[in-house]
Amino acid sequence: MYDGLLVIDADAHKVENPLILRDYVEPEYRDRIGMIVDSLGDQRAKVVDTNPETGKADFVRIFPKPQGFGKGGFRNLHPDTTLGAMFNSRRIEDMDKEGIDIHVIYGTFNLTFSSIFDKDLAVALCKAYNNYMADDCRPWSDRLKPIGVVPLQDVEEAVKEMHRCVNELGMVGVATSPNMPIPHPAAPNAFPEIRSCKHISHPDFYPILQAAVDLDIALGLHGGPGSDMIGGIADHMETFVLNHIFVQRNQQQMAMARMVFDGAFEKFPTLRVGFVEGGCGWVPDLAHSFHEHWEKRIRDFDPKNPYRPSLKEVTQLMVQERGNNSVNIISQVKNLFDMLWTRDKDPKKIEDESLYEHYNLRHRDPMEYFERGQVFVTFESDDPGPAYLAQGLGEIGKRIACFSGDYGHWDGVLHDCVKDAATVTDYDRDHLARLLGGNALDLYGDRLRNSIPDFQEATVSA
């Protein structure tokens, strides 16, 4: 605890122990995963995937990718937390020193699973990881709360695994990637070097969103550099520093925008989504952009009645400014109007649903999704973002950010992480209680709240 307040790390990490994880993988897939040292001398995970060109299981891939578009981690083992991320006895010692009550634990290698082409292999790895993590955390179940992982490649199996993770393994939520890589329609044979993506908001993934609602669990969206998922600008950054600055933010910003405007939050009004490890300082600007574009281009915009200047007014202004040959100008303007806006091109007569962008959202301000508790983000101890979320978003800004030490990853901060997060500004006690633990409880819900021994609401409020 910190000053009597419950502290929940909403996005800690497991660095999977390869010697143990392999024992959980079904025997027919066990030889298709391993470790390899890349050309830079770094340790990587090796996956023998199905070759999208030949259909054979002979495509050796390494994660995270060391080079090329969307490259991944470089020298990314943290000297303070790597061993703790592998061995829980060390993790608990670190939690006690820093005053962290609960770790909600995502994986590391598993962040790549939605990029695996062989869906049967992806399903097998998800099941193996979930069994491994359930066993791994069980001796410390009062403190360590693993998040399951489900395969986007097979939606039916993903839904089954969600129910198993919660009802059989006792997990408090599940995670997926923000998107799944798919071949680019203009270059299908160049996949995955040239690729597009299917967003988590796609209707094909609705059964996953529905299962999260039915189970009353959070859906954690967690990206990963170097895994061939779409990273936006990050795909075009040639150093790891530049790549990492953009990859998580790009993926989470894109996922949040698609969840809003593709109508996923509208269709599933009680769905709670955590856009994790992408920071939070950008949220007010993006939320403002959501509102502005909804207001101007959806609520108040009628594509059947676009603005068109009158022939008379354009002619008068042209003559006024270019009046040397007014007769010729009048003729030119009339010909232009006849060419551009003929009767057969009248928008009122065009039956094309693409004229209406996000039509089903015309009565719903995107800010309502924030207000009703569907959107959550995380912040790390050295991130000043939570200090100004309330300035940019009002009271909503106090209710969406969850503390994360990013334990186990190279950019996480261990020493004084809770103290630094709590003292970045002079928070009032209720606001601080929300940032350190209350918002995480709202995100993960009763599955987490009811799993905390001797939980008292007073520990997360003034």
N, C-alpha and C positions, 0 to 999 in steps of 0.2 A: 504494500500500500504506500501511498504518498500522502502524508498529512491526514491520515484516516480515510482516504479515498481509494476505492478499488481501481487497480491498474490492469488493463487488458491490452496486451499486444495483439492487435487485430490482424497482423500479417507477419508472423514469424515464419521461419523456414526450417525444413529438414534438408540436410545434405545426405542423400540416400547413401548408405553404406553398400557398395556394390557386392561385397562378400555375402551380405545378408539378403539383399533384394533378390539376387539371382535364385536363392533357395525358394522364393515364393513364386517364381515364374514357372508356368507349366512346362514340363520337360521338352515338349516339341518346339518351344520358342526360346529355350534357355540359351542356346548357342547363338542366337541372333542378336544378343546384346552383350556388350563388354566395354572395355576401356581401351583407349589408344592414345598415343602421344603424337600431337600434330607437328607440322613443320616448324612451328615456333617454339617447340619444346613444352607445350602446355598439355595437360591431361584433359581428354574429352571423352564423352560417351560415344560408343560406336553402336549403330543399329544397322543390321542387314535387312533392308526394307524390300518390298516388292517393287521392281522396276516398272514405272508407269509406261515405258515404251515396249518392254518385252513381256510383262506380266509374270516374270520369274523373280524369285526371291534371291536376287544377286546384286542388289543396289546398296553398296556400302555408304552410309551417311554418318557424319559426325556432328554432334551437338555439344555446345553451340558452334556454329560455323566460324572458323578462324579468319576467313577472308571473303571478299566479294560483297555483293549487295546484302544488306541486313546482317552483317557479321556480328558475332556474339562476344562472349566474355573474354577478357585478356588479363591474365594474372589475377584471377578473381576469387582466390581463397583468402578469407579474412583471418589474420593471425589471432584475433581475440575470440572469434566465435565459431570457426570451422569445426573444431573438435566438439564443442558443445552442440553444434547442429547435427553431429553424427551420434554423440553419446549423451543420453538424457541426464545422467548423473551430473555431468559438467554443466549442462543447460540449467538444471535446477539451482546449482550453486550460483550461476550468473544471475538468474532471476531473483534469488534471495538478496544478493548484494545490491541489486538495482531497485528493489522494491516492486517487482512485477509479479502480480498474483497469477495471471493466466496467460499462456501462450496459445493463440489460435494458429495452427501450424499448416502451412502450405508446403508443397514440395519444391524441388529444384530441377532434377532430371525430368520429373513428370510435367514440367511446363512445356516440354516438347511433344507430348503425346498426341496432341491434335494435329501435328504436322506429319505424322507417320501415314504413309499411303496405304499400307496393308491394314485393313480395318480389323481383321482377326487378331493381328499382332497388337494393335492399339488396345483392343478390348482386353486382351490377356495381360498387357502391362498395367492397365488401369486396375484390374482386379488384384493383381499381384501387389501393386503399391498400396492399395487400400487395406488388404490383409496385413501387410507388413506394418503399416502405420498403426492400425488398430492394436496389434500385438505390442508394438514398440512403445506406445503411449500408455498402455493399460496399467502398468505399475504406478504411474503418476497421473492417473485419470482425473484427480481433483485439480490438477494444475495444467495439464497438457491436453488440448482439444484439437485433434486432427481434423482437417478438411479433406473429404474424399475428392477423387478426380474421376471424371467420366468422359468417355470418348465421343467426340462430335461426329466421328466417321460412321457410327452406327447408332442412330437415335433410339431405336427400340431397346438395344442393349444398354444404352446410357440411362434410360428411364428405369430399367430393372436394377441397374447398379446404384442409382440414386436411392431407391427404396432399400436395397441391401445395406448401403452405407449407413443410413439413418436407423432403420429398424433392427438390423442384425448386428452391425458393428458399433452402433452408438455414436456416430459422428454428428457434429453440430451443423454441418453444411457441406456443400459440394462446390467444386471449382471446374471451370472450363476456360479455354482460351477465348479472347474476344472475337476471334474469327478463325476460319479454317481455310488453308490455302487450296485453291482449285486452279486448273489450267486456264490460262488466258485464252479467250475465244479466238483471238487473232494469231495466236502462236501456240496451239495445243501441244505440239511436239517439242517445245522448248521448256516445258514444265520440269522442275520448279524454278529454273533460272528466270523465266518470264512467267508471271502468275497473276492471278486475281485472287479474290477471297469471297467466301460466303460468311456473312456476318451472323453473330449470335441472334440477331433480331429477325433472321429469315424465317418465314413460316414453316420451313422444314424442321426448325428447332423448337417450334411451339410446344411439342410434347414435353421437352425438357423444362421449359418455363412453367408449364402447367404442373408438372411433377413437383417443382420447387414450391409452388403455391399450395398444392395438396398436402405436402409434407410440412408446410410452414417453416421452411428453411431459407437461409440466404443463398443466393447464387453469387459466388465470388468469381469475378473476371480477372484473370492474371495473365499478362503477356509475358513474352520472353524473347530477348534479342537472340539472333542467330538460330532461329528455329523455322525459318521460311514463312512464318505468319506475316501478314502485311503490317509493316511498321510505318507507313506513310513516308514522311520526309527522311526518316532514319534509313530507309533503304538506299539513300543516295549520299550517305556520309561515309567517307573512306577511312576514318579512324574510329576506334572504339569509344573514345571520349564523346565525339559528336554523335555517334550512333546511339549511345546510351542516354544522352541528354534528350533525344527525341523519341526513342522507340516506345518507352512505356507511356509517355504522355500522348503520343500520336495514337497508339492503339486504344487507349482508354477514352480519349476525346472522340475518336471516330466511333467507338462502341457506344458511348453515351448518346451521341447525336443520332445514331441509327436506332437505338432503343426508343428514343423519343419520337423521331419523325417517321420511323417505320410502323409506329403504332403499337409496339410491344407493351409499353407501360399502360397504354389505353386499354388494350385487350386483357391485360392481367393487372388489375388495379391494386392488388395486394402483394405483388411481387416485390421483393427487396433484393437489390443488386449492389454489391460492393465492387467498385472500380478501384482495385488495389494496386499499390506500388507505382502509382503515376503522379503522386503529389496532389496538392489541392489548390495551390495559389491561382491556378488558371480557371477555376470553376466560376467565379463571378463574371468574368469576361465572356466565357462560353455560354453561361446561362442567360446573360443579357442578349447575346447574339441569337440564342434560341427564341427568346421573347420577341425581339425586334423583327426577326424574319417571319415568325408566326403572325404577328400583328399586321405587318405590311403585306405579306405575300400569301397568307392563308385566310385569316379572319376577314380582312378588308379588301381582298383582291378577287376580282371577277374576271377570269380569263376570257369569258365570252363577250366582255365589253371593254376591250383595251382602249386606252387613250389614243386618239388619232386627231391631229390638228386639222382644222377645217381648210378646205381648198381656198376659201376666201382669205383667211387670216395669213396663210403661208404666202399667197400671191401678193398681198399687201406689203408684207415684210420684205419679200424679195424685191419688189419694185422700189420700196423705200431705200434699201441698201444698195441695190444694183440697178438703178433705174435708167441706165443709159439707153436701153432698148426695151421698154416696158412691154411692147406687143410680143416680142420674142420670148420674154420671160413668162408672160401669161400662158403662152402656148406650151413652153417647156414644163411648167408646173402642172398644167392640166394633163399632159401626156404622162408625167411621172405618177400622178394620182391614179390615172386610169390603169397603168401598168401594175402598181403595187396593190391597190385595193379594189379589185374587181368583185363583182357579186358572187362569183363561184368560190371566192376565198374568204367569204364572210365567216368569222369565227363562230357566229351564232348557228351556222349551218354545219359546222364540223363536229361530227360525233366521235370524239377522241378523248378517252378518259385521261390521257397524259396531259391534257390541258390543265387538269386539276392536280396540283401537287399537294399530297398529304390531305386530301379532302376530308377524311374522317376526323381530322384534328381541328376542324374549323371552329369548334365550340370549346376547345380545351387549351388554355394557356399552358405551355410546357412547364412554367413555374409551379403548377399544381402538383406535378410529379415529385418535385423537391419538397413541397409543403406537406404532402401526405406520407412522406417517409419511404419513398421507393429508391432514392439515390443516396449512396454513401461513397466516400472516398477515404483515403488514408494519408497520414502525414508522418514524416520521420522527425526525430528529436531535433535535428538542426534545420528544420523547415519552418520559416516564420509565417507560412501561409495562414494557419488557423487564427493568427492574431488579427488579420484583416478580412476574414470571410464575413464576419458580422457587419463590417462596414459596407461590404459590397452587396450582401444579400439580406441584411437585416437579421431577424431572429432565425430564419432558415439556416443562415451561415453558422449558427451555433450547434446545429443538430445533425450535420452531415459528415464531419471529419472525425476519424478514429485514429488514435495513436498507434504507430507501428515502429518498432525498432529495427525492422528488416533483419532480424537476428539470423545469422548464418550466411548472409550475402556480403559481398566485398565492400559495399557502400554503407552498410549498417554501422551505427555507432552504439557501442556498448556502455562505456563508462559515463556515468551521470546522464544517461539517456532520458530517464523519466524527469529528473530535476531540470535538465535543460529544456525539455518540452513544456514543463509546467511554469517556467520562469521567463519565457521569451517575452512576455508582456505581463501586465498586472491584471490577470483574469479575475473576475469575481468567482466565488467558490462554486456556484452552480454550473457556470460555463466550464470551469476547469474539470469538474466532475464528469461532465459530458465528454470532454475531449479525452480524458484518461481512461474512461471505462463505460460511461453511460451510452454513448453513441454506438459503441461496439455491441452492447447488449441489445440495442434497438435493431441493429443490423442482423445479428445472428439469432435474436429472438429467444423464445422460451426454451429451445433446445440447449442453448448455452446457459441461460439464466437458471434453469432448473437443474443443471448439472454441477453448479457451484455449491459445495457444501456450506451450510450455515450462511447462505446468501441473505443479506439484508439490504433492502432498498436504500437504507440510510447511508450505505457506503458509497453510493453513487449520486448523492444529492447533498444539498446544504444541510 
